Amino acid sequence: MDDELHPAHTSAHGLTVPRMYRGEEELTLLGVWPSPFVIRARVALNLKGLPYRYVEDDLDTKSDLLLASNPVHNKVPVLLHGGRPVCESLVILEYLDEAFPTCGPRLLPDDPTTAPSLDSGPPTLTTRTTEDRVEAARQVVAVLERFEQALAECAKGKAFFGGDGVGLVDVLRACEAMCGVSVIDPAKTPLLVAWADRFGALDGVKEVIPGVQRLLEYNKMRRARRGIP
């Protein structure tokens, strides 16, 4: 019996979703723990209650499995379903929704016109100087304040960005917002701080969100390796 469910296709949300396979095949996620993109995938898998094996990789000495699974970009996360790779966090989220429609919450809305904007993530800066770090901090604060406004507009007084239940934006913003909330004045982003408390307490989320101190130590180690003060 052929194990394909249906071929690769472009979804209603404009993402290219790889061909799918029987749900009972093993799921393996390749990642590095500080990556917000990896955290997105881990949170989605956990919220859907899907058993999977997590394999920690290394950004400096990438494994043969990662290089073979994502030969074009050599980046994480990569989801292996029965050994077949699905790359990029957004594609992984949509793949999980479509391959496992009866497992856990549906992350993407059925109507793509109701999907929130996905382009509000914090900027990536190479923080080589004190000025760079000050600018990075300023931009992160600005992004978190935009999250606060978006939460007020999207949630309309409910618990999560999508309403009463966890949805796409909650998962996408898991790491960026929650790590930033701990260093932002709650008086400026009270809704976001309350959301972070609720979201961070969910089973499947609290296990994978790294603490701010751990992230700071990791970034310090990475800068030292590269000779960046």
QUIQUIUR-V860936 format. One record per backbone hydrogen bond with DSSP energy under -0.5 kcal/mol. CO is the residue of the C=O (numbers start at 1). NH is the residue of the N-H. E is the energy in kcal/mol with one decimal. If there is no record, write none. Layout:
# QUIQUIUR-V860936
co	nh	e
CO	NH	E
CO	NH	E
This chain:
# QUIQUIUR-V860936
co	nh	e
3	22	-1.0
6	20	-1.6
9	11	-0.6
9	17	-2.9
11	14	-1.8
15	11	-3.0
15	17	-0.9
16	18	-0.5
17	9	-2.1
20	5	-2.2
22	25	-1.7
26	82	-3.3
27	53	-2.4
28	30	-0.5
28	80	-3.8
29	55	-3.0
30	77	-0.6
30	78	-1.5
31	57	-3.6
32	35	-1.6
35	39	-2.5
36	40	-2.0
37	41	-1.5
38	42	-2.6
39	43	-2.9
40	44	-2.4
41	45	-2.5
42	46	-2.5
43	47	-3.0
44	48	-1.9
45	50	-2.3
46	49	-1.2
49	51	-0.5
52	54	-0.5
53	29	-2.9
54	56	-0.5
55	31	-2.2
63	67	-2.3
64	68	-2.3
65	69	-2.0
66	70	-2.5
70	74	-2.5
77	88	-1.2
78	30	-3.0
78	80	-0.5
79	81	-0.6
79	86	-2.4
80	28	-2.4
80	82	-0.7
81	84	-1.3
84	81	-2.7
86	79	-3.0
88	92	-2.4
89	93	-2.4
90	94	-2.2
91	95	-2.8
92	96	-2.6
93	97	-1.9
94	98	-2.2
95	99	-3.3
96	100	-2.0
98	101	-0.5
100	103	-1.5
102	104	-0.6
105	107	-0.5
107	168	-1.8
110	112	-0.7
111	114	-1.9
112	115	-1.3
123	125	-0.6
125	127	-1.0
126	128	-1.9
129	133	-2.1
130	134	-2.4
131	135	-2.4
132	136	-2.7
133	137	-2.4
134	138	-2.3
135	139	-2.4
136	140	-2.3
137	141	-2.3
138	142	-2.0
139	143	-2.3
140	144	-2.6
141	145	-2.0
142	146	-1.6
143	147	-2.3
144	148	-2.0
145	149	-1.8
146	150	-2.8
147	151	-2.8
148	152	-1.9
149	153	-2.0
150	154	-3.1
151	155	-2.2
151	156	-0.6
152	156	-0.8
155	158	-1.4
160	163	-1.4
163	160	-2.8
167	171	-1.7
168	172	-2.8
169	173	-2.4
171	174	-1.1
173	177	-2.0
173	178	-0.7
174	178	-1.3
175	179	-2.2
176	180	-1.3
177	181	-2.6
178	182	-0.9
180	183	-1.8
181	184	-1.4
185	188	-2.2
185	189	-1.3
189	193	-2.1
190	194	-2.1
191	195	-2.5
192	196	-2.6
193	197	-1.8
194	198	-2.0
195	199	-3.4
196	200	-2.7
197	201	-0.9
199	202	-1.4
202	205	-2.0
202	206	-1.8
205	208	-1.7
205	209	-1.4
208	210	-0.6
211	215	-1.9
212	216	-2.6
213	217	-2.4
214	218	-2.1
215	219	-2.7
216	220	-2.3
217	221	-2.1
218	222	-2.5
219	223	-2.5
220	224	-2.1
221	225	-2.0
222	226	-1.4
223	228	-3.2
224	227	-1.0
227	229	-0.5
